[in-house]
């Protein structure tokens, strides 16, 4: 193997290593079973609103996640812990809207 080939192989290896480490660092959140939840009555909060809500109310560090992953974290937290009286939500009535917070 000559120098040029060795250099190309090394650069290819380096590129693959960097891409795989970045891919592993960009985590995604898996949704657990349960209903979707709104954020203080807003079904389409901004990135800043959901980040602030997760920090202040849920005590979750949002980190560098995208809005879809943050909304999934929010839903998962509600679905794991269930209804919380002090959270500002009223328990949903049974029926077609079961599991969704009503205000």
C-alpha positions as CSV (number, residue, x, y, z in Angstrom):
1,X,0.0,0.0,0.0
2,X,1.5,3.3,-1.0
3,X,1.3,6.6,1.0
4,X,-1.6,8.0,-0.9
5,X,-3.7,4.9,-0.4
6,X,-2.8,4.7,3.2
7,X,-3.8,8.4,3.7
8,X,-7.1,7.9,1.9
9,X,-7.9,4.8,4.1
10,X,-7.0,6.8,7.2
11,X,-9.2,9.7,6.2
12,X,-12.1,7.4,5.4
13,X,-11.7,5.7,8.8
14,X,-11.5,9.1,10.6
15,X,-14.7,10.3,8.8
16,X,-16.6,7.1,9.7
17,X,-15.5,7.4,13.3
18,X,-16.6,11.1,13.5
19,X,-19.9,10.5,11.9
20,X,-20.8,7.5,14.1
21,X,-19.8,9.4,17.3
22,X,-22.0,12.4,16.2
23,X,-24.9,10.0,15.4
24,X,-24.6,8.4,18.8
25,X,-24.5,11.8,20.5
26,X,-27.7,12.9,18.8
27,X,-30.1,10.9,20.9
28,X,-33.8,10.5,20.2
29,X,-36.5,9.9,22.7
30,X,-38.8,6.9,22.4
31,X,-42.5,7.5,23.1
32,X,-44.1,5.3,25.7
33,X,-47.8,4.4,25.5
34,X,-50.3,7.0,26.6
35,X,-52.1,10.2,25.6
36,X,-50.5,13.4,24.3
37,X,-50.4,16.3,26.7
38,X,-50.6,20.1,26.0
39,X,-48.2,22.6,27.5
40,X,-50.2,25.1,29.6
41,X,-53.1,24.8,27.2
42,X,-50.9,25.1,24.1
43,X,-50.7,22.2,21.7
44,X,-48.0,23.8,19.6
45,X,-45.6,25.4,22.0
46,X,-42.4,27.1,20.8
47,X,-39.0,25.5,21.5
48,X,-38.4,28.1,24.3
49,X,-41.8,27.4,25.9
50,X,-41.4,23.7,26.1
51,X,-37.8,24.0,27.4
52,X,-38.8,26.4,30.1
53,X,-41.8,24.2,31.0
54,X,-39.7,21.1,31.3
55,X,-37.1,22.9,33.5
56,X,-39.6,24.7,35.8
57,X,-42.5,22.3,36.1
58,X,-41.1,18.8,35.4
59,X,-37.5,19.4,36.6
60,X,-36.1,17.9,33.4
61,X,-33.0,19.3,31.7
62,X,-34.1,19.5,28.0
63,X,-30.5,19.5,26.7
64,X,-29.9,20.0,23.0
65,X,-33.0,18.1,21.8
66,X,-35.3,19.2,19.1
67,X,-38.9,20.1,19.7
68,X,-40.4,16.7,18.8
69,X,-38.1,15.0,21.3
70,X,-39.0,17.6,23.9
71,X,-42.7,17.1,23.4
72,X,-42.2,13.3,23.6
73,X,-40.2,13.8,26.9
74,X,-43.1,15.9,28.2
75,X,-45.8,13.3,27.2
76,X,-43.7,10.5,28.7
77,X,-43.2,12.3,32.0
78,X,-47.0,12.8,32.3
79,X,-47.8,9.2,31.3
80,X,-45.2,7.8,33.7
81,X,-46.3,9.8,36.7
82,X,-50.0,10.0,35.8
83,X,-52.3,12.9,36.9
84,X,-50.8,15.4,39.3
85,X,-53.2,17.7,41.1
86,X,-50.5,20.4,41.7
87,X,-49.6,20.6,38.1
88,X,-52.5,22.9,37.1
89,X,-54.4,20.3,35.1
90,X,-57.9,19.1,35.8
91,X,-58.5,15.4,35.5
92,X,-60.1,14.7,32.1
93,X,-63.7,13.5,32.0
94,X,-64.3,10.0,30.8
95,X,-65.4,9.6,27.3
96,X,-63.8,10.4,23.9
97,X,-61.3,12.9,25.4
98,X,-60.1,10.4,28.0
99,X,-56.5,11.1,29.0
100,X,-56.4,14.6,27.7
101,X,-56.2,17.5,30.2
102,X,-59.1,19.8,30.1
103,X,-59.0,23.3,31.5
